[in-house]
Amino acid sequence: MTDRLTRHAELAERYLPDELLARFRTRAAVYDRENRFFDEDFAELVERGYPLLFVPERHGGPGLSLDEVSHLQQRLASAAPATALAINMHLMCTGVAKAMTDRGDHALDAVFAEAMAGEIFAFGISEPSNDWVMQDSRTVATPNEDGGYTLKGVKIFTSLSPVWTRLITHGRDDSDPEHPTLVYGFLTRDAPGIAVSDQWDVMGMRASQSRATILDDVRLDPQRIVRRIPVGRVPDLLTFAITSNFQLLIGSVYAGVARRALMLGAEGLRRRRSAKAGSSLAEVPESRVRLADAYAEFLAVPAQLEAYCRDFDERVDHGSDWPLLLVSARLNASTAARRTAETALLCTGGAGFDDGSEASRLFRDATAGLFHPPSADAARPMYAAALLDD
Ligand SMILES: Cc1cc2nc3c(=O)[nH]c(=O)nc-3n(C[C@H](O)[C@H](O)[C@H](O)COP(=O)(O)OP(=O)(O)OC[C@H]3O[C@@H](n4cnc5c(N)ncnc54)[C@H](O)[C@@H]3O)c2cc1C
C-alpha cells in the first residue's frame, strides 16, 4: 500500500508541480497590484483538472478525500493565497456533494456531471448583517406556482465572481409564518435578475474578486432546489457537510499562507546582516528565537487540520463536538497566518514593508482570515456553553 506521504507527494506533483507554483507566485503579485482576477492561474488549474478533485471516480473524477484536497490547498495557498481561497469555493461545493453521496444522500449528485462539463460553482451564502449565516437568511424566497422560488436579496463576498456559472445559495420562505423555512438551491449565472457589484478594492485576497451578488427577483427552478430546512439550529447533512468542508478548507488556505510566511521569514534572516553581531541575522539569537517560536506554534495547525479531515473522511462521529473541532481548526489556522505573517515582516525588515513585497502581501492576505464566519467573537459562546452550560 502506498503510504500517505507518498500519496500526498504524488498528488502535489500531478496537480501542483513546483514550476506551476513558481508561475502562480510570480503572478500573485501582479493580480494583487492590478486588483484583477487570476485568469491565467484559473486556466492552468482547469487544464490540470483541479476543479474536479472531489468528483467521485464513478462520475469520472479522481475522487480525492478531504484530507488530500486539504494538503493540495495548503500547497496552492503557499504560492497564491487568493487563487487558493477563491477556487476553494468551487472545491467546497463539489466536496459537499461528495460528502453527501458518500453518506447515502444523493440530493447533490447533479453537481458532479455539471463539474465534469466545466461548470464552476460559487458559494453565495454570506449576507450583510446575517450573523446567523446558514441558520437564517435575509434573502426573501417567495414560492412560485411551479414549486420553485423567486429570490430577492444581497449575497456579499462571492469569490470567483468573474467565472462562476452555478451559485449555491439560500433564502427564507415566510409564506407559513408559523414555520419559516430556509430554501437551499443552485442558481445558474444566466438567470435574469443577477447582478455583480462593481465595487471591489479590498486590503487582501484581492485576486479572489469576491464581489457582492445582487439577486433581484431571481427564479430558483424547482429542480435546482436541494433542501428545505426549518429556520434555526436544525441538524441537517447539507449544512453539516458545508460547515465541515468550509471550515477545514478555509483553514487549509491560511495554513498554507502561514507556512510560506515562515519560509519568507527564514529567507529574510539569512539575507540581512547585523553590523553589531558581525553576522547574518540568521545567527542572532533573538531573531532565531522569534522564528523558532512561530514555527513550533504553527506545527499544531496542519496537524489539527489533518486529524479532522481524516476523521471526516472516515466518518468518525464526533456528534455535537464537531462544530467545536471544525471552527477551532479554522480559527487557529487564520491566527497562525496573521502571527507568522507579522513574524515574516519582522524578519524581512524594512524591505518586507515595501508594498510590492511578498511578505507585505501575505500580511494583507492573512488579515482576510478575520472575516470568515464564525469570527472568534461569534464562536466564543459555543465554546463557553460546551464547558459551562448543561
Ligand atoms: C476574501 C473573502 C472571500 C470570501 N468569499 C466568500 C464566498 O465565496 N462566499 C460567501 O458566502 N462568503 C464569502 N466570504 C464572506 C465571509 O465569509 C463573511 O461572511 C463576511 O466577510 C462577513 O462580513 P460582515 O458581516 O462583517 O460584513 P458587512 O460588514 O456586513 O459587509 C461586508 C461587505 O459587504 C458589502 N455590502 C454590505 N451590504 C451590501 C449591500 N446591500 N449591497 C452590496 N454590498 C453590500 C459592504 O460594502 C462590505 O464590503 C468571504 C470573505 C472574504 C474576506
The ligand as a Gaussian input file, in Angstrom:
#p B3LYP/6-31G(d) Opt

LIG

0 1
 C      -11.695000      37.222000       0.833000
 C      -13.035000      36.715000       1.258000
 C      -13.724000      35.828000       0.461000
 C      -14.988000      35.375000       0.816000
 N      -15.658000      34.528000      -0.013000
 C      -16.935000      34.173000       0.278000
 C      -17.701000      33.382000      -0.655000
 O      -17.228000      32.981000      -1.727000
 N      -18.984000      33.118000      -0.339000
 C      -19.570000      33.538000       0.818000
 O      -20.735000      33.237000       1.046000
 N      -18.877000      34.289000       1.706000
 C      -17.578000      34.611000       1.464000
 N      -16.871000      35.393000       2.345000
 C      -17.665000      36.121000       3.348000
 C      -17.252000      35.957000       4.732000
 O      -17.084000      34.629000       4.959000
 C      -18.126000      36.741000       5.691000
 O      -19.429000      36.320000       5.639000
 C      -18.123000      38.209000       5.500000
 O      -16.809000      38.687000       5.383000
 C      -18.791000      38.804000       6.718000
 O      -18.685000      40.155000       6.720000
 P      -19.514000      41.118000       7.679000
 O      -20.733000      40.506000       8.227000
 O      -18.533000      41.674000       8.628000
 O      -19.919000      42.090000       6.521000
 P      -20.556000      43.552000       6.381000
 O      -19.700000      44.494000       7.177000
 O      -21.998000      43.456000       6.793000
 O      -20.387000      43.779000       4.860000
 C      -19.224000      43.435000       4.171000
 C      -19.218000      43.873000       2.710000
 O      -20.464000      43.713000       2.082000
 C      -20.811000      44.911000       1.393000
 N      -22.260000      45.124000       1.485000
 C      -22.980000      45.247000       2.631000
 N      -24.272000      45.481000       2.333000
 C      -24.363000      45.475000       0.973000
 C      -25.434000      45.656000       0.074000
 N      -26.684000      45.857000       0.497000
 N      -25.170000      45.594000      -1.248000
 C      -23.905000      45.352000      -1.709000
 N      -22.852000      45.167000      -0.891000
 C      -23.086000      45.238000       0.435000
 C      -20.082000      46.015000       2.140000
 O      -19.838000      47.088000       1.272000
 C      -18.810000      45.327000       2.555000
 O      -17.837000      45.414000       1.525000
 C      -15.576000      35.822000       2.030000
 C      -14.860000      36.719000       2.849000
 C      -13.606000      37.160000       2.482000
 C      -12.879000      38.091000       3.397000

